[in-house]
Amino acid sequence: SSGINAEYGEKANPIKKFFITLIIGKGGDEASFEKNIKWTDVFTRRAIRSNLILLTIMHYILTLRTFQSLYCVRDESTGRLILGIERSTVCYQGYAMITGVLSWIMVFLYVGGFPILCAVVIMWKQNKLYELHYLEKLGFLYRGLKNKLEWFRLTAFLFNIMVAAETAFSLNVATTILINAILFSINLIGGLMFWPFVSTRMNLFFVTGGFARGIYLLALLGVTIKLNVNPQFWVVLVITIIVVFVACARVFYYLM
């Protein structure tokens, strides 16, 4: 212990201490070194966290690009499958074959695989999530959430996938309504039933997104009625009314 303190403590080389502080943050060096944690270990954890944050931030845009590179439509004149976003490219031929294979790998390993991996780790390490080792790596995924609800923020990945699918694929009105009904349910029902965040402001912000999604859903239903699309989607309207009723009751419960 004395050797570590002598090397990294207050009498350490100021240049070395400056770079250590630069890497692990102001104040972080003191807390870590007091517990005899090597700065290289802290740097490794911070590096892993940075990469995980980057993968999380980029999930929507990479999911969208992956879906766009897989969405093929049939050319009416030639009968060939062409890329929906680039009509001059024939799907699964030449370089498009390489792109297609890589895109399918992305779907399994990243678009779906990365959220599943995060969920498995969070559920598996439920009792250790607030230890320093896991906080520095995965804390950004569950900080601010209530205990036992650390998984809730992972629903954002589902949002990413469904919104990217809605944007990339030429979906009919009925399918678009279904997707938005699911997103609406996650926002409003999930937010009000679990009230997942420690901060009331964050909970209200999340639920407000659900109401906004509900307004959009009702607009889509209006378009559906005008276009005389499958009347079965009146069921969605009934479900929406029920959900809003439950949501209002839940809000009343929390305000009382």
Disulfide bonds with the S-S distance in Angstrom:
Cys72-Cys91 2.02
